[in-house]
Amino acid sequence: MEEPKYLKHLSGAIPEEAYGYHVGAYSIALEAWRRGLKVTFINKYRQKEILSYKISDGNKEHEFLSARGDLVSREAINICKDKDITKSILIDNNVPTPEGKAFEESTDIESYVAYAKEIDFPLVVKPIDGTGGKGVFTGIESEEELKEVISYLKNNMGCKEIIIEKYIQGNDYRLYVINNKVVGAYTRERANVIGDGINSIRKLVKLKNKKRAKNPGLKGKSSIKLNHEAKKMLQRKNYNFDSIPEKNEKIYLNSKNNVSSGGDPTDKTDLLSDYIKQIAIDALNAIPGLVQGGIDLIINEEKGTAHVLEINSLPSIRAHIFPMKGQAKDIPKEIIDFYFPKTKEIAVQNSLFFDFDLLYQSLNKGYIKEYKLPDYPQGEVVLTRFEIINLSAKRKFANWCVQTARTLRINGYLKEISQTKDTLVLCGNAKKVEKFKVRLASKLNKTGKDVQLVKRDRKSPVKVGFEVIGMNNIENYHRSKNTNYFAEGEGYFPVLLDLNNKAKKITSPSKGRNKKKKNERNNKNIDIDYKREYEKVINSTSWKLTKPFRNIRKLVKQKK
């Protein structure tokens, strides 16, 4: 299989916890943050597949839900949820769309059959308000199959209103349109495996899902499912899950082409004609107030024709960013360009990324109201790495690194490689990194003659903050309550929180562990070294924070 070509500036910059559905929202927030815009994640919906966040340039602010910004009108959102209304609007605006009809809940089965005969098989049947390809059945060839699908939609999926459409021959595409242009397009081949003459279909699915899980955009719910629909598809070929297909035989396990249903996305943006791209643009413009969105089309490459199937006001952009084949398209850049056009010319620096796991867990479980990312370093940002050979008193040195990083707002980590070798990575404002290096040389000169500092290259980005890694197994180290040394995984974790328990303060250390600085911010906004301060608070016998905030200890443990 052809290997995909991903965006270089996202290489090493997506935390594994953000893989899957959230990778689109994370990438948009990352693009904005790297441009120097202020990014705040907000606890608004608390649904597992939805992230809400605000982006501001200091003068104007836009709120986003996943990849959709607030310039999309409520009217557009409501229209796109109803496939029948959408179809009527497309027809009224002369946008090609398959012939079809919506049926009310009370419709008897014979009425479905009568209409099917009128427009003729093959057909597509789907719920009027379905999303993500759920309940969409394509290529229905007979009355018997139609009746079975209708029964399944009503009795098993609880669908009330159903649409029957004429099946259009062609390939399934998703086009992303914003600012009156198509900025991404990919084909969506339905879930499949290719036989090798050895493994069963069950085993082939397991192997392919393992490969999909390595793709940042496909991990999670987009895996191929051996469900009722897959079983019915295999029965057409007299196969079951344990059948062994011949070598190079392609076995389809789904009738719909959605990526979320296990489909394979392949980028085709640069291969589509202007005529077909204009159909997608016209479809978007036909919906009042829809400035960005995903357009699903069936395209017949031989005839050069296209029909709009659906319009999605909240489309995932993950398959554009991380296709299984083809060149990735930078949709996050296009979105930030549209909402903050004055930042287009900013030279984006790709040296840093931000943590996702604690951010998401804290918001999703309701522990915090807001999570504000620290400002991206201003000026020239540099990234460098050192090997430190024969370092002694490692815990004291780790303590010094964290304190110095906090003082200078330097990001990176100190990591033990072996008893005699450690790695120090630094990232931040060039002048401040230079100050760190001067202090580092002075510090090491005092530790012993055998210590060596060797500069190495570092290209991959680092997480914002400074962390101590891999130093929990050093011999003769015993931590006590009065110790000044840092434990494994501790460090400097800058973040600004708005707690759900109101008006509670936590002070933040400035120059030393035992020195405290009064928080000058609003009582609800607390600038803390996230993980370390949580541990300090929950280990105290006198703390008086409320129960919801106490439960964050569980999140900290999960992070380790």
Secondary structure as GFF3:
##gff-version 3
##sequence-region A 1 560
A	DSSP	three_ten_helix	8	10	.	.	.	ID=ss1
A	DSSP	three_ten_helix	16	18	.	.	.	ID=ss2
A	DSSP	alpha_helix	23	34	.	.	.	ID=ss3
A	DSSP	beta_strand	38	42	.	.	.	ID=ss4
A	DSSP	beta_strand	52	56	.	.	.	ID=ss5
A	DSSP	beta_strand	61	65	.	.	.	ID=ss6
A	DSSP	beta_strand	68	69	.	.	.	ID=ss7
A	DSSP	alpha_helix	74	81	.	.	.	ID=ss8
A	DSSP	alpha_helix	83	92	.	.	.	ID=ss9
A	DSSP	beta_strand	100	103	.	.	.	ID=ss10
A	DSSP	alpha_helix	109	119	.	.	.	ID=ss11
A	DSSP	beta_strand	123	127	.	.	.	ID=ss12
A	DSSP	beta_strand	137	140	.	.	.	ID=ss13
A	DSSP	alpha_helix	143	151	.	.	.	ID=ss14
A	DSSP	pi_helix	152	156	.	.	.	ID=ss15
A	DSSP	beta_strand	162	166	.	.	.	ID=ss16
A	DSSP	beta_strand	171	178	.	.	.	ID=ss17
A	DSSP	beta_strand	181	189	.	.	.	ID=ss18
A	DSSP	beta_strand	192	194	.	.	.	ID=ss19
A	DSSP	alpha_helix	201	213	.	.	.	ID=ss20
A	DSSP	alpha_helix	228	235	.	.	.	ID=ss21
A	DSSP	beta_strand	250	252	.	.	.	ID=ss22
A	DSSP	three_ten_helix	259	261	.	.	.	ID=ss23
A	DSSP	beta_strand	264	267	.	.	.	ID=ss24
A	DSSP	three_ten_helix	269	271	.	.	.	ID=ss25
A	DSSP	alpha_helix	274	286	.	.	.	ID=ss26
A	DSSP	beta_strand	292	300	.	.	.	ID=ss27
A	DSSP	beta_strand	305	312	.	.	.	ID=ss28
A	DSSP	alpha_helix	318	321	.	.	.	ID=ss29
A	DSSP	alpha_helix	331	339	.	.	.	ID=ss30
A	DSSP	three_ten_helix	341	343	.	.	.	ID=ss31
A	DSSP	beta_strand	352	353	.	.	.	ID=ss32
A	DSSP	alpha_helix	357	364	.	.	.	ID=ss33
A	DSSP	beta_strand	368	372	.	.	.	ID=ss34
A	DSSP	beta_strand	381	389	.	.	.	ID=ss35
A	DSSP	alpha_helix	394	408	.	.	.	ID=ss36
A	DSSP	beta_strand	411	416	.	.	.	ID=ss37
A	DSSP	beta_strand	421	429	.	.	.	ID=ss38
A	DSSP	alpha_helix	430	445	.	.	.	ID=ss39
A	DSSP	beta_strand	452	456	.	.	.	ID=ss40
A	DSSP	beta_strand	462	463	.	.	.	ID=ss41
A	DSSP	beta_strand	466	469	.	.	.	ID=ss42
A	DSSP	beta_strand	491	492	.	.	.	ID=ss43
A	DSSP	beta_strand	494	499	.	.	.	ID=ss44
A	DSSP	beta_strand	508	509	.	.	.	ID=ss45
A	DSSP	beta_strand	516	517	.	.	.	ID=ss46
A	DSSP	beta_strand	525	529	.	.	.	ID=ss47
A	DSSP	alpha_helix	530	538	.	.	.	ID=ss48
A	DSSP	alpha_helix	547	550	.	.	.	ID=ss49
A	DSSP	alpha_helix	552	559	.	.	.	ID=ss50
###
